[in-house]
Amino acid sequence: MRFFSAQIKKFLSKVGVVDRRRVQIVPKSAAGITPGDLVFLKYFSKYVVLLVVSPVVKDAKTGNQLFTAFKVPFSGDYTSDSLTDLYKNKELPRENYRTYILSRIQGPIRRIK
């Protein structure tokens, strides 16, 4: 995981991802991402970790495609299983929901298996 930022490496080790093969590049579309997936990406020069919510990708009135997800704070005390449980139980705080313009995502979207 030598190509990831120090913050992403720390997050991955916190949620128990020590094997690089558990991180996959997925297409910037609804094809490779499903609700409940844990992903990270670079948006406006900053990395963010997101828990994908439904709908994954939708068209905006402006012609942009929007990517909706729950922004996971780097400082939280959780595991990938606890994040999945939060998603399944619909207990995610509404103030952390974010919408990202798909074309402004820099580089690939990476999913954590």
Buried (B, 14 or more C-beta within 10 A) or exposed (E): BEEBEEBBBEBBEBBEBEEEEBBBEBEBEBEBBEBEBBBBBBBEEEBBBBBBBEEBBBEEEEEBBBBBBBBBEEEEEBEBEEBBEBBEEEEBEEEEBBEBEBEEBEEBBBBBE
